[in-house]
Amino acid sequence: MNPPIDLSSEAATNWGEWGVVIAVAVIAGIYLWRRFFVKKGCSGCAQGGQCGKKMPCGE
């Protein structure tokens, strides 16, 4: 009795597919780094002033 799917005949993962996976992981990592670790605002916010942005200081 043969299994319904023979995985030994399937194609292996090649370098192109790994490249796509790595590229997606790098883009996601950069996005998350900028989202959570890069300080937002401007120098005017530290002195209690207004900055050139259209958002309140501290956001």
C-alpha positions in Angstrom: 0.0 0.0 0.0 1.5 3.3 -1.1 0.9 6.5 0.8 -1.4 9.0 -1.0 1.4 11.6 -1.4 5.0 10.6 -2.1 7.1 13.3 -0.5 10.3 11.8 -1.8 9.5 12.9 -5.3 8.8 16.6 -4.3 11.2 19.3 -5.3 13.6 20.6 -2.6 13.7 24.2 -1.5 16.1 26.1 -3.7 18.1 29.3 -3.1 15.6 31.5 -4.7 12.9 30.5 -2.3 15.2 31.0 0.6 16.1 34.4 -0.7 12.4 35.4 -0.7 12.0 34.1 2.9 15.1 36.0 4.0 14.0 39.2 2.3 10.5 39.1 3.9 12.1 38.5 7.3 14.6 41.4 6.9 11.8 43.8 5.8 9.7 42.7 8.8 12.6 43.2 11.1 13.4 46.7 9.9 9.7 47.6 10.2 9.5 46.3 13.7 12.8 48.0 14.7 11.6 51.3 13.4 8.2 50.9 15.0 9.3 50.0 18.5 12.9 51.3 19.0 13.4 54.5 16.9 12.6 57.6 19.0 9.9 59.7 17.5 9.5 63.4 17.8 11.9 66.3 17.5 14.3 68.3 19.6 11.6 70.9 20.3 9.6 68.3 22.2 12.3 67.8 24.7 12.2 71.5 25.6 8.4 71.6 25.9 8.1 73.6 22.6 6.3 72.8 19.4 8.1 71.0 16.6 7.4 71.3 12.9 5.3 68.2 12.9 1.5 68.4 12.9 1.3 66.1 15.9 1.5 66.9 19.6 5.0 66.4 21.2 5.6 63.0 22.6 3.7 61.0 20.0 
